[in-house]
Amino acid sequence: MLHIYNTLSRLKEPLKTIEPGRVRMYVCGMTVYDFCHLGHARMLVSFDVAQRWLRASGYQVNYVRNITDIDDKIIRRAVQTHRRLGEVTEFYIDAMHADERALEVEPPDHEPRATQHVGGMIEIIKRLEEKALAYQSDDGDVNYAVRAFPGYGKLSGKSLDDLRAGERVAVATAKRDPLDFVLWKSAKADEPPESKWESPYGLGRPGWHIECSAMSRELLGLPLDIHGGGPDLKFPHHENEIAQSEGAFGGQLAQVWMHCGPLMVDADKMSKSLGNFRTIRETISGGAQSPDDAASYPVNLREAQMLRFFIVRNHYRSVQNYTPENLLDAQNALDRLYQTLQNVPPVRVKIDWEQPAAHAFRAAMDDDFNSSGAVAVLFELASEANRTGSAQASGLLRELGSILGLLQSDPAAYLQTSSRYQRGGAAADTLSSESIQALIDARAAAKKERNFARADQLRTQLRDAGIELEDKPGGVTQWRRA
């Protein structure tokens, strides 16, 4: 049985769905005002692996991942660039989708946009107001009365006293309590017209937290089986969602709360606010010129699959550190798996979950989506295939890899793609595929003429350029970039 670590209970629990065999999963998605960075990649890939395993386990999954397309940051970007809000959000939504395709992240079943659900947000705010959990302040904003909700802090473990003790200075505000958070923002004169909606509280727009409460309920109903997101959403976003949804409708918002771990850079979390982020596209574009120019950009096959593997080989809840050396290590490890598929061509197999390797893979994934343990099984299968020449083992390697979104490309195409993270670095990119094949043909001709000194010289020339050769029976020579 699948067990998942529940952030709410701080325990690993068996998954017990509200409807047998069905999973309703909501994951908080992107605020689309900039390109996605590697921290976003970790969230996208982590929950992609989770939904893949749920489906592979026989569940019918309804996976919703929202888009926040109205927000202070989006308004600022539109004003700075002299574009309409819709132009900004459409561009970055397209860019996000391009990143997802490059990382082989499957699209969610539903991808609602906040601006499509403003009516549902107003309905929840009205219910909260009726229950004395919301009030309109003198500045026109509608705020949530945090102290009126007894369970506030149960997800994050933060008490109201701790939160008050953390306040550094008094902030001028119309809120009754500094801990209260905004549900509806009153329109400002200098904000674009398209950022304003009519409401019982006057012209304005929703706060961030209320968006997800509305979208999750409207598309999935309450309670959710699984609610997930990045590590920085636990507080205040998810804590506030609980206060809103449970305050308005009672019961539970979600049975299981999942949060992936952070991606760190020198002990700091990768984030736009810290300025230490690296975008997905600049990491996997093969060094192409100006990958930020358009939503569609050149994707380097080997680098894109390396980045996905870099994420998947770690447990989703672990702290993961980004360094160029760690990317290189991931590249080398993934290369070894593809070399197995090239050296021992796989046959198509149907997974028998009682088979020892498949059973171990399943046990790992049933243990809180332990993809790290599942990847270890892939390397055991690769060792078996290399040792025995078993096409069945190679086939099972490929089939199990598909559940993690790995190893589905043609091995030769993958291994012959130049990568900035490969051994030999830039040296391995000095020869084109056509030039490499010409040198291989010249080496074959030299061997045929028994000019072995010339053949060795050509092999050395290729090796120095980062190209490895492997002579196969029948005079066939395979090559790969080191």
NUKE-567591 format. One line per 4 residues: number of its first residue (from 1); for each residue x, z, y of C-alpha. Coordinates in steps of 0.1 Angstrom, whole numbers. Each point is the difference from the previous one (the first is absolute). Layout:
N
NUM> X:Z:Y ~ ...
//
This chain:
482
1> 0:0:0 ~ 12:-8:35 ~ 11:30:20 ~ 4:-2:38
5> 16:24:24 ~ -28:12:23 ~ 13:9:35 ~ -31:21:5
9> 4:22:-30 ~ 39:-2:-1 ~ -5:-7:-38 ~ 4:-29:-23
13> -36:-6:-13 ~ -16:-23:-26 ~ -20:-27:18 ~ -37:6:-5
17> -19:-27:18 ~ -35:5:15 ~ -13:-30:-20 ~ 16:-4:-35
21> 24:-29:-1 ~ -2:-7:38 ~ 25:9:27 ~ -9:0:37
25> 33:1:19 ~ 5:-1:38 ~ 34:-3:15 ~ 7:2:37
29> 16:-33:11 ~ 18:-13:31 ~ -5:3:37 ~ 7:-36:9
33> 21:-1:31 ~ 34:-8:-14 ~ 18:-13:-31 ~ 0:22:-31
37> 32:19:-7 ~ 15:12:-33 ~ -20:33:1 ~ -32:-21:0
41> 15:-20:-29 ~ 3:32:-20 ~ -36:9:6 ~ -13:-35:-8
45> 20:-3:-32 ~ -7:35:-12 ~ -37:-3:2 ~ 2:-36:-14
49> 17:14:-31 ~ -27:28:-2 ~ -29:-25:1 ~ 18:-23:-25
53> 4:28:-25 ~ -36:12:5 ~ -12:-35:-9 ~ 25:-3:-29
57> -14:33:-13 ~ -35:-15:-1 ~ -16:13:31 ~ -22:-21:23
61> 17:6:33 ~ -16:-4:34 ~ 30:1:23 ~ -5:2:38
65> 29:0:24 ~ -10:-1:37 ~ 14:-16:31 ~ 1:19:33
69> -6:-27:26 ~ -9:22:30 ~ 25:26:12 ~ 20:11:30
73> 31:-18:-13 ~ -19:-32:-5 ~ -14:1:35 ~ 35:7:14
77> 14:-30:-19 ~ -28:-23:13 ~ 5:11:36 ~ 38:-3:-2
81> -2:-35:-16 ~ -30:-12:21 ~ -20:-8:-31 ~ -35:9:-11
85> -3:27:-26 ~ -13:-24:-26 ~ 31:-22:5 ~ 23:29:-6
89> -18:14:-30 ~ -5:-34:-17 ~ 37:-9:3 ~ 12:33:-15
93> -27:-1:-27 ~ 13:-34:-10 ~ 36:14:1 ~ -10:29:-22
97> -16:-23:-25 ~ 32:-21:-1 ~ 20:31:-7 ~ -24:10:-28
101> 2:-34:-17 ~ 38:1:2 ~ 0:34:-17 ~ -26:-11:-26
105> -24:26:12 ~ -35:-9:-12 ~ -27:0:27 ~ -25:29:-1
109> -35:-7:-11 ~ -12:7:36 ~ 20:0:32 ~ -24:13:27
113> 10:-1:37 ~ -9:30:22 ~ -17:-22:26 ~ -25:-11:-26
117> -12:35:-7 ~ -5:16:35 ~ -37:5:-7 ~ 8:22:-30
121> 25:20:20 ~ -26:7:27 ~ -25:11:-27 ~ 25:26:-14
125> 8:13:35 ~ -37:5:6 ~ -4:20:-32 ~ 30:21:9
129> -15:7:34 ~ -33:10:-16 ~ 19:25:-21 ~ 19:14:30
133> 33:-14:-13 ~ 4:-24:29 ~ -5:2:37 ~ 4:-23:30
137> 25:14:26 ~ 0:-5:37 ~ 23:-30:-1 ~ -25:-19:-22
141> 19:3:-33 ~ -17:13:-31 ~ 21:25:-19 ~ -1:17:-33
145> -3:38:1 ~ 27:9:-25 ~ -7:38:-1 ~ -36:-7:-10
149> 11:-15:-33 ~ 10:28:-24 ~ 21:-22:-23 ~ 23:-14:26
153> 36:-1:-12 ~ -7:0:-38 ~ 18:-33:-6 ~ 31:6:20
157> 2:37:-5 ~ 1:6:38 ~ -20:29:13 ~ -16:0:34
161> 22:29:11 ~ 31:-19:-11 ~ -12:-30:20 ~ -6:21:31
165> 34:16:-4 ~ 15:-35:0 ~ -13:-8:34 ~ 28:-2:25
169> -17:-2:33 ~ -36:0:12 ~ -12:-36:5 ~ -26:-9:27
173> -30:-11:-20 ~ -37:1:1 ~ -1:11:-36 ~ -14:34:-8
177> 29:7:-23 ~ 34:-18:0 ~ -4:-4:-38 ~ -31:-21:3
181> 5:-38:-5 ~ -17:-29:15 ~ -29:-19:-18 ~ -10:-23:28
185> 22:-10:30 ~ -17:-6:33 ~ 9:-34:14 ~ 27:-2:27
189> -3:-25:29 ~ 34:-16:-7 ~ -7:-6:-37 ~ -10:-35:-12
193> -37:-8:-3 ~ 3:-8:-37 ~ 12:36:-7 ~ -34:15:11
197> -33:5:-19 ~ -33:13:11 ~ -10:34:-15 ~ -23:30:7
201> 31:15:16 ~ 6:-28:24 ~ 24:-29:-1 ~ 31:7:-22
205> 16:-5:-33 ~ 5:21:-32 ~ 29:24:-6 ~ 23:-9:-29
209> -11:26:-25 ~ -37:-8:1 ~ 7:-36:-10 ~ 10:8:-36
213> -28:25:-5 ~ -25:-28:8 ~ 17:-28:-19 ~ 6:20:-32
217> -36:12:-1 ~ -16:-33:8 ~ 20:-20:-26 ~ 5:26:-28
221> -25:28:6 ~ 9:37:-3 ~ 18:16:-17 ~ 30:-24:-5
225> 19:3:-33 ~ 34:-6:17 ~ 10:1:37 ~ 35:-10:8
229> 25:-8:27 ~ 35:5:13 ~ 17:34:3 ~ -6:3:38
233> -38:-3:-4 ~ -5:33:-18 ~ -2:17:34 ~ -18:-6:22
237> -17:-32:-11 ~ -11:10:-35 ~ -7:36:10 ~ -22:-13:28
241> -18:-25:-23 ~ -9:29:-23 ~ -14:20:30 ~ -21:-30:11
245> -13:-12:-33 ~ -6:34:-16 ~ -13:14:33 ~ -26:-28:3
249> -11:-5:-36 ~ 11:31:-19 ~ 17:-2:-34 ~ 34:-15:-5
253> 16:-29:17 ~ 23:-8:-29 ~ 7:15:-34 ~ 37:-9:-1
257> 23:-4:30 ~ 32:-21:-5 ~ 29:-3:24 ~ 31:-20:-6
261> 34:15:10 ~ 18:-10:32 ~ 27:-26:4 ~ 30:16:17
265> 29:-13:20 ~ 28:25:3 ~ -24:30:-5 ~ -26:-13:25
269> -32:-16:-10 ~ -1:-38:7 ~ -25:-5:28 ~ -5:-20:31
273> -1:31:22 ~ 36:9:-11 ~ 12:-36:5 ~ 18:1:-34
277> -23:-25:-17 ~ 8:-33:-17 ~ -28:-25:-5 ~ -10:-14:-33
281> 5:-35:11 ~ 35:5:14 ~ 10:16:-33 ~ -13:-28:-23
285> 3:-31:21 ~ 35:-9:-13 ~ 13:3:36 ~ -22:-28:12
289> 0:-6:37 ~ -26:20:19 ~ -23:11:-28 ~ -21:18:26
293> -11:-33:16 ~ -30:-6:-21 ~ -23:16:-25 ~ 14:-24:-26
297> 37:2:-6 ~ 26:-11:-26 ~ 1:25:-29 ~ 31:4:-21
301> -13:3:-36 ~ 29:22:-12 ~ -1:23:31 ~ -38:4:-1
305> 0:10:-37 ~ 30:23:6 ~ -20:19:27 ~ -30:4:-23
309> 23:12:-28 ~ 18:24:24 ~ -33:17:6 ~ -14:-1:-35
313> 30:14:-17 ~ -6:33:18 ~ -30:23:-6 ~ -26:-6:28
317> 1:36:11 ~ 38:3:2 ~ 20:0:32 ~ 17:-34:0
321> 31:-8:21 ~ 6:-34:16 ~ 36:-11:1 ~ 15:-35:-5
325> 19:14:-30 ~ -33:11:-16 ~ -14:-35:5 ~ 31:-15:-16
329> -3:23:-30 ~ -37:-10:-4 ~ 10:-37:2 ~ 26:4:-27
333> -24:19:-23 ~ -28:-25:4 ~ 25:-28:-6 ~ 9:15:-34
337> -37:-1:-11 ~ -3:-36:11 ~ 33:-9:-18 ~ -16:14:-32
341> -31:-23:5 ~ 24:-29:5 ~ 22:7:-29 ~ -28:9:-24
345> -30:-22:9 ~ -31:21:-4 ~ -30:-9:-21 ~ -35:8:12
349> -11:33:-16 ~ -31:21:2 ~ 8:36:8 ~ -5:23:-30
353> -2:35:16 ~ 10:16:-33 ~ 33:-18:0 ~ 27:25:9
357> 12:-16:32 ~ -35:-7:13 ~ -11:35:-10 ~ 29:15:20
361> -9:-23:30 ~ -36:12:-2 ~ 10:36:-2 ~ 21:-4:31
365> -27:-17:20 ~ -26:25:-11 ~ 22:27:14 ~ -9:-4:36
369> 9:-37:2 ~ 36:8:-10 ~ 13:-35:6 ~ 36:13:-1
373> -5:9:-36 ~ -18:-33:-7 ~ 30:-19:14 ~ 23:20:-23
377> -20:-15:-29 ~ 6:-35:14 ~ 37:6:-2 ~ -3:13:-36
381> -18:-32:-9 ~ 26:-21:17 ~ 27:17:-20 ~ -19:-6:-32
385> -5:-37:9 ~ 36:-5:8 ~ 12:18:-31 ~ -23:-17:-25
389> -9:-32:17 ~ -37:9:-5 ~ -24:-23:19 ~ -27:26:-7
393> 19:27:18 ~ 7:-23:29 ~ -37:-10:1 ~ -11:36:0
397> 25:6:29 ~ -17:-27:20 ~ -35:11:-8 ~ 6:37:9
401> 18:-12:31 ~ -31:-18:11 ~ -19:32:2 ~ 25:12:26
405> 0:-34:18 ~ 35:-8:-13 ~ 18:-27:-20 ~ -25:-28:4
409> 22:-26:15 ~ 20:-27:-18 ~ 33:18:-9 ~ 22:-30:10
413> -18:-4:33 ~ 4:37:7 ~ 37:2:-10 ~ 10:-32:18
417> -15:12:33 ~ 26:13:25 ~ -5:36:12 ~ 17:20:28
421> -1:30:-24 ~ 17:-16:-30 ~ 35:8:-12 ~ 24:-21:20
425> -22:1:31 ~ 3:-30:23 ~ 27:-16:-23 ~ -27:-7:-26
429> -19:-21:25 ~ 27:-24:9 ~ -10:-27:-25 ~ -34:-18:-3
433> -17:-4:-33 ~ 9:-37:0 ~ 37:8:7 ~ 0:26:-28
437> -15:-25:-25 ~ 26:-27:10 ~ 28:25:-7 ~ -16:9:-34
441> -2:-37:-8 ~ 36:-5:10 ~ 10:29:-22 ~ -19:-15:-30
445> 17:-33:5 ~ 34:17:2 ~ -7:19:-33 ~ -11:-33:-16
449> 33:-15:10 ~ 18:31:-14 ~ 13:8:35 ~ -6:37:-5
453> 23:10:29 ~ -23:-20:24 ~ -31:15:-17 ~ 13:36:5
457> 9:-8:36 ~ -36:-11:7 ~ -14:31:-17 ~ 23:22:21
461> -11:-19:31 ~ -36:7:-8 ~ 6:36:-8 ~ 19:5:33
465> -31:-14:17 ~ -22:26:-18 ~ -13:-23:-27 ~ 0:12:-36
469> -1:-26:-29 ~ -12:5:-35 ~ 6:-27:-26 ~ -28:-4:-25
473> -1:-18:-33 ~ -4:-38:3 ~ 23:-3:30 ~ -26:15:24
477> 14:22:28 ~ -23:24:18 ~ 10:14:34 ~ -10:28:23
481> 10:14:33 ~ 20:32:-7
//
